[in-house]
Amino acid sequence: MFETHEGTVVLIHGLWMTPLSWEGWAERYRARGYRVLAPAWPGLEGEVAEIRRNPSRVAGVGLREVIAHYEEVVRGLDEAPVIIGHSFGGAITQVLLDRGLGKAGVAVDSAPVKGVRPVPFSTLKSSWPVLGNPANRNKAIALTARQFHYAFTNTLSEQESAAVYERYHVPAPARALFQGAFANLNPRAATKINFRERRRAPLLFIAGEADHIVPAEVNKANWRLYRKSSAITDYHEFPRRSHFIIGQDGWQEVADYALEWAAQHTTRRHP
């Protein structure tokens, strides 16, 4: 356990999820005296069932719009927050810190930003339901329960995975995934980072050893790109954790580690 430090935490979810995926973390952080904000991506506001009924409202949403949305949220705060992002939310967290925002950032199972090279087979298999068809680019694409089990919850039983799928899964804007996947071919990619920046806030990468979508080797490669910066950049790997690291059994340990690290490494800055 650690001492309570009042402040603001902004939680950023990833693809195929909504802010509901942070329900445990948000409650746990609020119990420690933090103000917690978990805004939805544009088009993903509302209940999971509602989004499933009308996925067209998120179709065509791209990373620039999503990043701009979260930048507006953070800049509108009266204090610099700790920014914690999962999956593509981790990539967005990196971009926001690169823009001088936040007093600390934690990228959990972070999708790679521009410059990260490894593309493991499990990553390709997890994203192929979307990337395998270029016609998907401007659509909202859902995973099947079987695809979700492989990509997100491979450490769970089929029955456990089905329950997670039913509670959290929503169709995702394929455009964002295409932009992230092909960022290395785009000189003006939305996820372009100045890895040498010395003045950004401290950044922690948290990886799941059993993650299929973003294996630990991808997070390590992303972390190493910052090695020429003197800004604090740390890496921590949790064994036997899948991409659903924020919700599978033992998520409390991950949530506490992230917040304790951020509390120990915060820097004073305006939003």
C-alpha positions in Angstrom: 0.0 0.0 0.0 1.0 3.6 -0.5 0.1 7.0 0.7 -2.8 8.9 -0.9 -1.7 11.8 -3.1 -4.6 14.0 -4.3 -4.6 14.8 -7.9 -6.2 14.0 -11.3 -5.8 10.8 -13.3 -7.0 10.6 -16.9 -7.6 7.1 -18.2 -7.5 6.4 -22.0 -9.0 3.2 -23.3 -8.0 1.4 -26.5 -9.7 -0.2 -29.5 -12.6 -2.6 -29.1 -13.2 -1.2 -25.6 -15.0 1.8 -23.9 -14.3 3.7 -20.7 -16.1 0.8 -18.9 -12.9 -1.2 -19.2 -11.4 1.1 -16.6 -14.2 0.6 -14.0 -12.1 -1.2 -11.5 -9.1 1.2 -11.8 -11.4 4.3 -11.6 -13.1 3.1 -8.4 -9.8 2.1 -6.8 -8.1 5.4 -7.6 -11.1 7.5 -6.4 -11.0 5.5 -3.1 -7.5 6.9 -2.7 -8.6 10.5 -3.1 -7.9 11.1 -6.8 -10.2 12.8 -9.3 -10.5 10.3 -12.1 -11.6 11.1 -15.7 -12.1 8.4 -18.3 -13.4 10.1 -21.4 -14.6 8.0 -24.4 -13.1 8.1 -27.9 -15.3 10.3 -30.2 -18.3 8.2 -31.2 -17.9 5.7 -28.3 -19.8 7.6 -25.7 -22.7 5.7 -24.0 -23.5 2.1 -23.2 -21.9 -0.9 -24.8 -25.2 -2.3 -26.0 -26.0 1.1 -27.6 -22.7 1.2 -29.5 -23.2 -2.3 -30.7 -26.6 -1.4 -32.1 -25.3 1.6 -33.9 -21.5 1.1 -34.7 -21.7 3.5 -37.7 -21.2 6.5 -35.4 -17.6 5.5 -34.7 -16.8 4.4 -38.3 -14.2 6.5 -39.9 -12.8 8.0 -36.7 -9.0 8.4 -37.0 -6.2 8.8 -34.6 -5.8 12.6 -35.1 -9.4 13.2 -34.1 -8.9 10.9 -31.0 -5.7 12.5 -30.0 -7.1 16.0 -30.4 -10.1 15.0 -28.3 -7.9 13.9 -25.4 -5.6 16.9 -25.8 -8.6 19.2 -25.4 -9.6 17.3 -22.2 -6.2 17.5 -20.6 -5.6 21.2 -21.6 -9.0 22.0 -20.1 -8.0 20.8 -16.6 -7.0 23.1 -13.8 -4.0 20.9 -13.0 -1.7 18.6 -15.0 -2.9 15.0 -14.6 -1.3 11.6 -14.5 -2.2 10.1 -17.9 -2.7 6.3 -18.1 -3.5 4.6 -21.4 -4.2 1.0 -22.4 -3.4 -0.4 -25.8 -4.0 2.4 -28.3 -4.6 4.6 -25.3 -0.9 3.9 -24.4 0.2 5.3 -27.8 -2.1 8.3 -27.3 -0.5 8.8 -23.8 2.9 8.9 -25.4 1.8 11.5 -27.9 0.3 13.7 -25.2 3.4 13.6 -23.1 5.4 14.4 -26.2 3.3 17.6 -26.5 4.3 18.6 -23.1 1.1 17.5 -21.3 0.7 15.5 -18.1 2.9 15.3 -15.0 3.5 11.6 -15.5 2.4 9.0 -18.0 1.8 5.2 -17.9 1.4 3.2 -21.2 -0.1 -0.2 -20.4 0.3 -2.8 -23.2 0.8 0.2 -25.5 0.1 0.0 -29.2 3.4 0.9 -30.9 4.0 4.5 -32.1 5.8 5.4 -35.3 9.4 4.0 -35.3 8.6 0.7 -33.5 9.7 -2.1 -35.7 8.8 -5.6 -34.4 5.6 -7.1 -35.7 5.2 -10.5 -34.1 3.0 -13.2 -35.6 0.5 -12.9 -32.8 0.1 -9.2 -33.5 -0.7 -9.9 -37.1 -3.1 -12.6 -36.3 -4.9 -10.4 -33.7 -5.3 -7.5 -36.1 -5.9 -9.5 -39.3 -9.7 -9.4 -39.0 -9.4 -5.7 -39.7 -6.2 -5.2 -41.6 -6.8 -8.2 -43.8 -9.4 -6.3 -45.9 -8.5 -2.8 -47.1 -12.2 -2.1 -47.6 -12.6 -2.1 -43.8 -10.7 1.2 -43.5 -13.8 3.4 -43.0 -15.9 0.9 -41.1 -16.4 0.0 -37.5 -15.3 -3.7 -37.1 -16.1 -6.0 -34.3 -14.2 -9.1 -33.3 -15.9 -12.4 -32.9 -15.9 -14.0 -29.5 -13.2 -16.4 -30.7 -11.0 -13.7 -32.1 -11.4 -11.7 -28.9 -10.3 -14.7 -26.9 -7.1 -15.0 -28.8 -6.3 -11.3 -29.0 -7.4 -10.1 -25.5 -8.1 -12.8 -23.1 -5.8 -15.8 -24.1 -5.0 -16.5 -20.4 -8.6 -17.0 -19.5 -10.9 -19.9 -20.2 -13.4 -19.7 -23.0 -16.2 -19.2 -20.5 -14.4 -16.4 -18.7 -13.5 -14.8 -22.0 -17.1 -14.9 -23.1 -18.2 -12.9 -20.0 -15.5 -10.3 -20.6 -16.5 -10.1 -24.3 -20.1 -9.6 -23.4 -19.4 -6.8 -20.9 -16.8 -4.8 -22.7 -16.4 -5.5 -26.4 -17.6 -2.9 -29.0 -16.8 -2.5 -32.7 -13.7 -0.4 -33.3 -12.9 2.3 -35.9 -10.7 0.4 -38.4 -9.2 3.7 -39.7 -7.4 4.2 -36.4 -5.9 0.7 -36.6 -4.8 1.1 -40.2 -3.1 4.4 -39.3 -1.3 2.9 -36.4 -0.3 -0.2 -38.3 1.2 1.7 -41.2 2.6 4.6 -39.3 6.2 3.7 -40.3 5.3 4.3 -43.9 3.8 7.8 -43.2 6.3 10.7 -42.5 3.5 12.7 -40.9 1.9 9.9 -38.9 -0.3 10.9 -36.0 1.9 8.8 -33.6 5.1 10.5 -34.5 7.2 11.1 -31.4 10.4 13.1 -30.6 12.1 10.4 -28.7 15.0 12.7 -27.7 12.8 15.2 -25.9 14.3 15.9 -22.5 11.6 18.0 -21.0 8.6 15.6 -21.2 7.1 14.1 -18.1 8.2 10.7 -16.8 6.9 7.7 -18.7 6.4 4.1 -17.6 5.7 1.2 -20.0 3.8 -1.7 -18.4 3.8 -4.9 -20.5 2.0 -8.2 -20.2 4.2 -11.3 -20.7 1.4 -13.3 -22.3 -0.1 -10.4 -24.4 -0.9 -11.4 -28.0 -1.8 -8.1 -29.6 1.1 -6.2 -28.2 3.7 -8.7 -27.0 6.3 -7.6 -24.4 9.0 -7.4 -27.1 7.0 -4.6 -28.8 6.7 -2.6 -25.6 10.4 -3.1 -25.0 11.3 -1.9 -28.5 9.1 1.2 -27.9 10.7 1.8 -24.6 14.2 1.6 -26.1 13.5 4.3 -28.6 13.6 6.8 -25.7 17.1 5.8 -24.6 18.7 9.0 -26.0 16.4 11.2 -23.9 17.4 12.1 -20.3 13.7 12.2 -19.3 12.7 9.3 -17.0 11.5 6.3 -19.0 10.9 3.0 -17.2 9.7 -0.5 -18.2 8.0 -3.1 -16.1 6.7 -6.5 -17.2 4.0 -8.6 -15.4 4.2 -12.3 -15.9 1.2 -14.3 -17.3 -0.8 -11.2 -18.1 -2.7 -10.9 -21.4 -3.9 -7.8 -23.2 -6.7 -7.7 -20.8 -4.2 -6.9 -18.1 -6.4 -4.1 -16.8 -9.2 -6.5 -15.9 -8.0 -10.0 -15.5 -7.4 -11.5 -12.0 -4.7 -9.5 -10.3 -5.4 -6.2 -12.1 -5.2 -4.5 -8.7 -1.5 -5.2 -8.5 -1.0 -3.5 -12.0 -3.2 -0.6 -11.1 -1.4 0.0 -7.8 2.0 -0.3 -9.5 1.1 2.3 -12.1 -0.2 4.8 -9.6 2.6 4.3 -7.1 5.2 4.8 -9.9 3.4 7.9 -11.1 3.2 9.4 -7.6 6.9 8.8 -7.1 7.9 10.4 -10.5 5.5 13.3 -11.0 6.8 16.5 -12.3 5.1 19.9 -11.8 3.7 21.4 -15.0 0.5 23.0 -16.3 -1.9 21.1 -18.5 
